[in-house]
Amino acid sequence: NAGVTQTPKFRVLKTGQSMTLLCAQDMNHEYMYWYRQDPGMGLRLIHYSVGEGTTAKGEVPDGYNVSRLKKQNFLLGLESAAPSQTSVYFCASSYSGLSYEQYFGPGTRLTVT
Amino acid sequence: AQSVTQLGSHVSVSEGALVLLRCNYSSSVPPYLFWYVQYPNQGLQLLLKYTSAATLVKGINGFEAEFKKSETSFHLTKPSAHMSDAAEYFCAVSDRSTGKLIFGQGTTLQVKP
Protein backbone atom coordinates (compact mmCIF):
# COMPACT_ATOMS: atom_id res chain seq x y z
CA ASN A 1 0.00 0.00 0.00
CA ALA A 2 1.60 3.24 -1.15
CA GLY A 3 -1.16 5.35 0.45
CA VAL A 4 -1.24 8.85 -1.06
CA THR A 5 1.49 9.79 -3.51
CA GLN A 6 2.20 13.14 -5.13
CA THR A 7 4.11 14.01 -8.28
CA PRO A 8 6.39 15.94 -8.54
CA LYS A 9 8.07 16.55 -5.16
CA PHE A 10 9.65 19.85 -6.19
CA ARG A 11 9.06 22.29 -9.03
CA VAL A 12 10.22 25.76 -10.00
CA LEU A 13 8.08 27.74 -12.42
CA LYS A 14 8.38 31.12 -14.03
CA THR A 15 5.47 33.55 -13.72
CA GLY A 16 2.85 32.74 -16.33
CA GLN A 17 3.85 29.12 -16.86
CA SER A 18 1.38 26.31 -16.28
CA MET A 19 1.70 22.96 -14.58
CA THR A 20 -0.29 20.06 -13.20
CA LEU A 21 0.22 18.36 -9.87
CA LEU A 22 -0.82 14.72 -9.69
CA CYS A 23 -2.22 13.01 -6.62
CA ALA A 24 -2.88 9.28 -6.52
CA GLN A 25 -4.33 7.09 -3.76
CA ASP A 26 -4.64 3.32 -3.61
CA MET A 27 -7.07 3.08 -0.66
CA ASN A 28 -10.28 3.25 -2.71
CA HIS A 29 -11.23 6.49 -0.96
CA GLU A 30 -14.18 8.52 -2.20
CA TYR A 31 -13.04 11.93 -0.96
CA MET A 32 -9.91 13.73 -2.10
CA TYR A 33 -8.57 17.18 -1.22
CA TRP A 34 -5.94 19.69 -2.26
CA TYR A 35 -4.45 22.02 0.36
CA ARG A 36 -1.76 24.64 0.37
CA GLN A 37 0.45 25.25 3.38
CA ASP A 38 1.99 28.64 4.03
CA PRO A 39 3.96 29.69 7.14
CA GLY A 40 1.71 30.77 10.01
CA MET A 41 -1.49 30.01 8.11
CA GLY A 42 -1.97 26.30 8.65
CA LEU A 43 -3.43 24.36 5.75
CA ARG A 44 -6.04 25.95 3.52
CA LEU A 45 -8.34 23.95 1.30
CA ILE A 46 -8.10 24.75 -2.41
CA HIS A 47 -10.51 22.26 -4.00
CA TYR A 48 -11.98 18.94 -3.06
CA SER A 49 -13.88 16.04 -4.56
CA VAL A 50 -16.49 13.77 -2.99
CA GLY A 51 -16.35 11.20 -5.77
CA GLU A 52 -15.22 10.41 -9.28
CA GLY A 53 -16.30 13.12 -11.71
CA THR A 54 -17.15 15.66 -9.00
CA THR A 55 -15.20 18.66 -7.75
CA ALA A 56 -15.97 21.61 -5.49
CA LYS A 57 -14.27 24.83 -4.42
CA GLY A 58 -12.60 25.17 -1.08
CA GLU A 59 -11.39 28.21 0.81
CA VAL A 60 -8.79 29.50 -1.70
CA PRO A 61 -9.73 28.23 -5.21
CA ASP A 62 -8.73 31.23 -7.33
CA GLY A 63 -5.99 30.51 -9.86
CA TYR A 64 -6.39 26.73 -9.61
CA ASN A 65 -8.42 24.10 -11.42
CA VAL A 66 -8.93 20.42 -10.62
CA SER A 67 -10.17 17.26 -12.23
CA ARG A 68 -11.17 13.85 -10.90
CA LEU A 69 -11.59 11.67 -13.97
CA LYS A 70 -10.61 8.49 -12.12
CA LYS A 71 -11.45 7.66 -8.53
CA GLN A 72 -7.82 7.15 -7.57
CA ASN A 73 -6.45 10.35 -9.11
CA PHE A 74 -6.98 14.03 -8.33
CA LEU A 75 -5.18 16.60 -10.48
CA LEU A 76 -4.45 20.20 -9.52
CA GLY A 77 -3.70 22.64 -12.33
CA LEU A 78 -2.18 26.08 -12.35
CA GLU A 79 -2.98 27.73 -15.69
CA SER A 80 -0.83 30.85 -15.24
CA ALA A 81 1.42 30.64 -12.21
CA ALA A 82 1.94 33.67 -9.98
CA PRO A 83 4.53 34.27 -7.22
CA SER A 84 1.65 34.21 -4.70
CA GLN A 85 1.22 30.53 -5.53
CA THR A 86 4.64 29.69 -4.12
CA SER A 87 3.72 27.21 -1.42
CA VAL A 88 3.79 23.60 -0.33
CA TYR A 89 0.85 21.67 -1.73
CA PHE A 90 -0.63 18.64 -0.02
CA CYS A 91 -3.10 16.16 -1.30
CA ALA A 92 -5.25 14.10 1.06
CA SER A 93 -7.90 11.45 0.79
CA SER A 94 -10.52 9.96 3.09
CA TYR A 95 -13.11 7.18 3.01
CA SER A 96 -15.81 9.76 3.59
CA GLY A 97 -16.08 13.17 5.18
CA LEU A 98 -17.01 14.13 8.71
CA SER A 99 -15.31 11.88 11.23
CA TYR A 100 -13.13 9.94 8.88
CA GLU A 101 -9.39 10.49 9.00
CA GLN A 102 -7.73 12.22 6.08
CA TYR A 103 -4.54 10.60 4.79
CA PHE A 104 -1.95 13.02 3.47
CA GLY A 105 0.64 12.77 0.76
CA PRO A 106 4.26 13.92 1.25
CA GLY A 107 3.72 17.29 -0.42
CA THR A 108 4.95 19.21 -3.46
CA ARG A 109 7.12 22.26 -2.92
CA LEU A 110 6.39 24.80 -5.66
CA THR A 111 8.35 27.98 -6.23
CA VAL A 112 7.15 30.58 -8.73
CA THR A 113 9.75 33.18 -9.71
CA ALA B 1 -18.75 29.30 10.52
CA GLN B 2 -16.47 26.92 12.29
CA SER B 3 -12.95 27.94 13.23
CA VAL B 4 -9.96 26.72 15.20
CA THR B 5 -7.46 28.73 17.22
CA GLN B 6 -4.18 27.32 18.44
CA LEU B 7 -2.67 29.38 21.24
CA GLY B 8 1.05 29.79 20.78
CA SER B 9 2.80 29.34 17.46
CA HIS B 10 5.91 28.01 19.22
CA VAL B 11 6.16 25.94 22.39
CA SER B 12 9.47 24.89 23.91
CA VAL B 13 9.82 22.21 26.60
CA SER B 14 12.66 20.24 28.10
CA GLU B 15 12.97 16.53 27.45
CA GLY B 16 10.89 14.71 30.05
CA ALA B 17 8.63 17.68 30.76
CA LEU B 18 4.89 17.89 30.23
CA VAL B 19 3.73 18.87 26.76
CA LEU B 20 0.59 21.01 26.53
CA LEU B 21 -0.59 22.35 23.18
CA ARG B 22 -3.75 24.42 23.26
CA CYS B 23 -6.63 24.35 20.82
CA ASN B 24 -9.96 26.15 21.00
CA TYR B 25 -12.72 25.73 18.47
CA SER B 26 -15.80 27.56 17.42
CA SER B 27 -18.76 25.49 16.31
CA SER B 28 -22.53 25.80 16.55
CA VAL B 29 -22.96 22.02 16.60
CA PRO B 30 -21.01 19.26 18.35
CA PRO B 31 -17.80 19.01 16.38
CA TYR B 32 -15.50 16.29 15.23
CA LEU B 33 -11.98 17.30 16.28
CA PHE B 34 -8.57 16.12 15.20
CA TRP B 35 -4.91 16.56 16.05
CA TYR B 36 -2.35 16.00 13.30
CA VAL B 37 1.44 16.02 13.50
CA GLN B 38 3.84 17.06 10.76
CA TYR B 39 7.50 16.09 10.95
CA PRO B 40 9.97 18.13 8.89
CA ASN B 41 9.53 17.74 5.13
CA GLN B 42 6.70 15.27 5.53
CA GLY B 43 2.94 15.20 5.18
CA LEU B 44 0.51 15.25 8.10
CA GLN B 45 -0.40 12.16 10.07
CA LEU B 46 -3.24 11.67 12.50
CA LEU B 47 -2.42 11.70 16.21
CA LEU B 48 -5.96 11.31 17.52
CA LYS B 49 -9.58 12.27 16.91
CA TYR B 50 -12.72 13.05 18.89
CA THR B 51 -16.03 11.92 17.42
CA SER B 52 -18.43 12.36 20.37
CA ALA B 53 -17.60 9.14 22.21
CA ALA B 54 -15.28 9.39 25.23
CA THR B 55 -14.19 12.93 26.05
CA LEU B 56 -10.63 11.81 26.84
CA VAL B 57 -9.07 10.55 23.66
CA LYS B 58 -5.82 8.61 23.52
CA GLY B 59 -3.65 8.74 20.44
CA ILE B 60 -0.37 7.48 19.15
CA ASN B 61 3.06 8.11 20.70
CA GLY B 62 1.62 8.70 24.19
CA PHE B 63 -0.44 11.77 23.29
CA GLU B 64 -3.96 12.37 24.53
CA ALA B 65 -6.52 15.15 24.33
CA GLU B 66 -9.58 16.06 26.35
CA PHE B 67 -12.73 17.49 24.81
CA LYS B 68 -14.24 20.15 27.08
CA LYS B 69 -17.49 21.45 25.69
CA SER B 70 -17.89 24.16 28.36
CA GLU B 71 -14.49 25.61 27.43
CA THR B 72 -14.74 24.80 23.69
CA SER B 73 -11.26 23.33 23.99
CA PHE B 74 -9.42 20.27 22.79
CA HIS B 75 -5.93 20.59 24.26
CA LEU B 76 -3.23 18.05 23.43
CA THR B 77 -1.00 16.69 26.20
CA LYS B 78 1.82 14.24 26.74
CA PRO B 79 3.21 13.56 30.21
CA SER B 80 6.87 13.36 29.22
CA ALA B 81 8.35 14.94 26.09
CA HIS B 82 10.82 13.05 23.95
CA MET B 83 13.24 14.55 21.47
CA SER B 84 11.39 12.76 18.68
CA ASP B 85 8.23 14.76 19.49
CA ALA B 86 9.74 17.89 17.94
CA ALA B 87 7.39 18.69 15.06
CA GLU B 88 4.53 20.94 14.04
CA TYR B 89 1.11 20.10 15.43
CA PHE B 90 -2.21 21.05 13.90
CA CYS B 91 -5.65 21.04 15.47
CA ALA B 92 -8.59 20.72 13.07
CA VAL B 93 -12.38 20.65 13.17
CA SER B 94 -14.55 18.85 10.66
CA ASP B 95 -17.35 20.81 9.04
CA ARG B 96 -20.41 18.62 9.65
CA SER B 97 -22.22 19.76 6.55
CA THR B 98 -19.37 19.13 4.11
CA GLY B 99 -16.80 16.98 5.91
CA LYS B 100 -14.09 19.51 5.15
CA LEU B 101 -11.32 19.98 7.70
CA ILE B 102 -10.66 23.46 9.04
CA PHE B 103 -7.14 23.73 10.42
CA GLY B 104 -5.61 25.92 13.08
CA GLN B 105 -2.45 27.85 12.33
CA GLY B 106 -0.20 25.19 13.81
CA THR B 107 2.12 25.02 16.83
CA THR B 108 5.78 24.16 16.50
CA LEU B 109 7.01 22.06 19.41
CA GLN B 110 10.68 22.32 20.28
CA VAL B 111 12.15 19.79 22.73
CA LYS B 112 15.38 20.78 24.45
CA PRO B 113 17.80 18.19 25.79
Interface residues (C-beta under 8 A of the other chain):
Chain A: V4 Y31 Y33 G40 M41 G42 L43 R44 L45 Y48 V50 G58 F90 A92 S94 S96 G97 L98 S99 Y100 E101 Q102 F104 G105 P106 G107
Chain B: S9 Y32 F34 Y36 N41 Q42 G43 L44 Q45 L46 K49 T51 F90 S94 R96 T98 G99 K100 L101 F103 G104 Q105 G106
